[in-house]
């Protein structure tokens, strides 16, 4: 009269495994996106650093170094923004790696 059936445990395990695989796949994609953004920023930072060094060198070799001050200020602000962004990317990577680890260990316990 009050029949209540549960699914087969194997079917539940398969559903759980598929769900955790999707979570792990999604987190892996996010981690890869973060790493690619960080790689691109590192490349642009290296270019900005080289540009700043050349600008400083040019300032010492000319009579009117003031003409380069704006460029140097801009490069400095770009480098500060880079440092802030990379720090935030690092915190996101740490967060995602932590979730991936917990998700994987939780999945292993199924």
MODELLER restraints for C-alpha pairs under 7 A, 6 or more apart:
rsr = mdl.restraints
at = mdl.atoms
rsr.add(forms.Gaussian(group=physical.xy_distance, feature=features.Distance(at['CA:17:A'], at['CA:107:A']), mean=6.98, stdev=0.5))
rsr.add(forms.Gaussian(group=physical.xy_distance, feature=features.Distance(at['CA:20:A'], at['CA:107:A']), mean=6.37, stdev=0.5))
rsr.add(forms.Gaussian(group=physical.xy_distance, feature=features.Distance(at['CA:24:A'], at['CA:100:A']), mean=6.36, stdev=0.5))
rsr.add(forms.Gaussian(group=physical.xy_distance, feature=features.Distance(at['CA:27:A'], at['CA:96:A']), mean=6.63, stdev=0.5))
rsr.add(forms.Gaussian(group=physical.xy_distance, feature=features.Distance(at['CA:27:A'], at['CA:100:A']), mean=6.60, stdev=0.5))
rsr.add(forms.Gaussian(group=physical.xy_distance, feature=features.Distance(at['CA:31:A'], at['CA:93:A']), mean=6.25, stdev=0.5))
rsr.add(forms.Gaussian(group=physical.xy_distance, feature=features.Distance(at['CA:31:A'], at['CA:96:A']), mean=6.49, stdev=0.5))
rsr.add(forms.Gaussian(group=physical.xy_distance, feature=features.Distance(at['CA:34:A'], at['CA:89:A']), mean=6.43, stdev=0.5))
rsr.add(forms.Gaussian(group=physical.xy_distance, feature=features.Distance(at['CA:34:A'], at['CA:93:A']), mean=6.75, stdev=0.5))
rsr.add(forms.Gaussian(group=physical.xy_distance, feature=features.Distance(at['CA:38:A'], at['CA:86:A']), mean=6.40, stdev=0.5))
rsr.add(forms.Gaussian(group=physical.xy_distance, feature=features.Distance(at['CA:38:A'], at['CA:89:A']), mean=6.91, stdev=0.5))
rsr.add(forms.Gaussian(group=physical.xy_distance, feature=features.Distance(at['CA:41:A'], at['CA:82:A']), mean=6.98, stdev=0.5))
rsr.add(forms.Gaussian(group=physical.xy_distance, feature=features.Distance(at['CA:45:A'], at['CA:79:A']), mean=6.72, stdev=0.5))
rsr.add(forms.Gaussian(group=physical.xy_distance, feature=features.Distance(at['CA:48:A'], at['CA:75:A']), mean=6.49, stdev=0.5))
rsr.add(forms.Gaussian(group=physical.xy_distance, feature=features.Distance(at['CA:52:A'], at['CA:72:A']), mean=6.29, stdev=0.5))
rsr.add(forms.Gaussian(group=physical.xy_distance, feature=features.Distance(at['CA:52:A'], at['CA:75:A']), mean=6.35, stdev=0.5))
rsr.add(forms.Gaussian(group=physical.xy_distance, feature=features.Distance(at['CA:55:A'], at['CA:68:A']), mean=6.81, stdev=0.5))
rsr.add(forms.Gaussian(group=physical.xy_distance, feature=features.Distance(at['CA:55:A'], at['CA:72:A']), mean=6.81, stdev=0.5))
rsr.add(forms.Gaussian(group=physical.xy_distance, feature=features.Distance(at['CA:59:A'], at['CA:65:A']), mean=4.54, stdev=0.5))
rsr.add(forms.Gaussian(group=physical.xy_distance, feature=features.Distance(at['CA:59:A'], at['CA:68:A']), mean=6.50, stdev=0.5))
